[in-house]
Amino acid sequence: MCGRQLVRSVVVAAVGLGLIVPSALPAEAGKRDSLRLPNPTAAMIRSWLFPGWGQWYNGRKWKAAVFFTAEAGLIGYAVWENRRAAESTTEEERFQHQDRRNLALWWLAGAALLSGLEAYVDAHLAGFDVSSDLSLSPLPEAAACLRITVRLDRIGRPRSGG
């Protein structure tokens, strides 16, 4: 299988997963319980175990598809470069393919780290109000009062006891 075909297959699988799995579930399964907030540690660990699982757990289906596609594409590219390195005839060609494979694995590690951290932070922020009304309106009973008293009879007199 050519490298481009492998990447295309991974992308098609990711899009299929993102589009087919939610429609296969019952309608009530996709709705979140407003009282249940996702566990940040569980979201992070899920994201590290399987690409996009932590984002899916947080209810962010499109982020899950993006992270799955990116990580699966990097895995596919690393495997492809590894095969090409094994099949190469010259030492220089083998070194180039191994270098590309290693670079893809470093990018994969970075993407996995970013995916886990993003799932962790997103789960922490799940309970925050993100409505369009961000105005502040103080409550009448919570109004603060400040009282300043200035004694004018002491102005201009020298201090005693000093």
C-alpha atoms as one frame of an Amber mdcrd trajectory, in Angstrom:
protein
   0.000   0.000   0.000   1.399   3.362  -1.017   1.912   6.007   1.670  -0.701
   8.339   0.217  -3.226   5.518   0.059  -2.490   4.644   3.689  -2.981   8.242
   4.816  -6.163   8.494   2.745  -7.480   5.276   4.320  -6.783   6.602   7.809
  -8.520   9.902   7.041 -11.553   8.113   5.594 -11.697   5.884   8.679 -11.539
   8.895  10.989 -14.272  10.736   9.125 -16.353   7.568   9.083 -15.883   7.164
  12.819 -16.882  10.758  13.422 -19.961  10.546  11.237 -21.200   6.985  11.687
 -20.750   6.327  15.406 -22.911   9.222  16.694 -25.785   8.376  14.347 -25.643
   4.714  15.367 -26.261   5.583  19.012 -29.741   6.128  20.422 -30.853   9.758
  20.533 -30.704   9.901  24.330 -27.145   8.557  24.464 -25.703  11.717  22.896
 -27.327  14.055  25.420 -25.251  14.993  28.429 -26.577  15.008  31.929 -26.223
  18.652  32.915 -25.343  17.663  36.496 -22.584  15.214  35.505 -19.306  16.920
  34.703 -16.488  14.981  33.080 -13.586  13.864  35.242 -10.442  15.702  34.015
  -8.046  12.869  34.874 -10.248  10.296  33.160 -10.485  12.508  30.074  -6.699
  12.883  29.918  -6.018   9.169  30.369  -8.636   8.239  27.770  -7.087  10.663
  25.321  -3.678   9.052  25.825  -5.034   5.503  25.507  -6.850   6.087  22.219
  -6.583   9.210  20.032  -9.621  11.456  20.489 -11.301   9.352  23.183 -10.822
  12.036  25.852 -12.380  14.696  23.611 -15.260  12.333  22.789 -15.751  11.736
  26.531 -15.944  15.520  27.041 -18.634  15.775  24.360 -16.382  17.450  21.781
 -16.966  15.197  18.776 -15.212  17.397  16.180 -12.110  17.786  18.346 -12.084
  14.011  18.752 -12.170  13.551  14.970  -9.360  16.085  14.483  -7.092  14.518
  17.108  -7.865  11.000  15.885  -7.084  11.957  12.298  -3.860  13.746  13.214
  -2.520  10.981  15.430  -3.619   8.161  13.114  -2.047   9.974  10.173   1.240
  10.347  12.040   1.189   6.673  13.018   0.496   5.674   9.425   3.270   7.917
   8.122   5.768   6.513  10.658   4.864   2.935   9.680   5.171   3.795   5.989
   8.593   5.422   6.447   9.729   2.431   8.506   8.770   0.066   5.677  10.530
   2.250   3.146  13.641   2.287   5.344  13.621  -1.513   5.478  13.239  -1.734
   1.696  15.863   0.899   0.840  18.944  -0.186  -1.044  21.458   2.476  -0.033
  22.604   3.567   3.387  21.785   7.220   2.633  18.222   6.399   1.581  17.700
   4.208   4.643  18.964   7.000   6.908  16.579   9.521   5.325  13.557   7.257
   5.853  14.571   6.490   9.435  14.990  10.202  10.089  11.520  10.933   8.703
  10.062   8.072  10.753  11.665   9.410  13.932  10.415  12.920  13.196   6.876
  11.564  12.718   7.151   9.750  16.065   8.258  12.967  17.793   5.314  14.802
  16.253   3.060  11.955  17.409   4.354  12.274  20.971   3.700  16.024  20.869
   0.213  15.545  19.444  -0.604  12.912  22.085   0.636  15.197  24.861  -1.374
  18.107  23.483  -4.446  15.885  23.112  -4.272  14.724  26.739  -3.708  18.229
  28.086  -6.522  19.632  25.953  -8.926  16.955  27.212  -7.860  17.648  30.815
  -8.362  21.421  30.542 -11.617  21.062  28.614 -13.008  18.760  31.315 -12.018
  21.288  33.986 -13.799  24.074  32.108 -16.960  22.022  31.478 -18.854  23.650
  34.347 -18.138  27.253  33.397 -20.858  29.502  32.050 -20.185  30.316  28.419
 -23.385  32.202  27.689 -23.288  35.320  25.543 -24.355  37.496  28.490 -21.065
  38.289  30.195 -22.213  41.516  31.873 -21.771  42.100  35.572 -24.727  43.336
  37.548 -24.250  43.765  41.299 -27.027  42.566  43.521 -28.764  45.329  45.519
 -28.241  43.591  48.850 -24.563  43.040  48.077 -23.830  46.725  47.496 -20.849
  47.976  49.472 -20.949  51.187  51.425 -17.950  53.312  52.240 -18.088  55.881
  54.968 -15.426  58.544  55.320 -15.354  60.825  58.325 -13.110  63.868  58.362
 -12.761  65.786  61.588 -12.174  69.405  60.730 -11.628  70.588  64.305  -8.121
  69.043  64.403  -6.824  70.561  61.178  -4.022  73.072  61.735  -3.419  72.266
  65.421  -0.015  70.998  66.495   0.152  67.465  67.738   0.649  67.029  71.407
   2.820  64.415  73.060   5.301  64.241  70.411
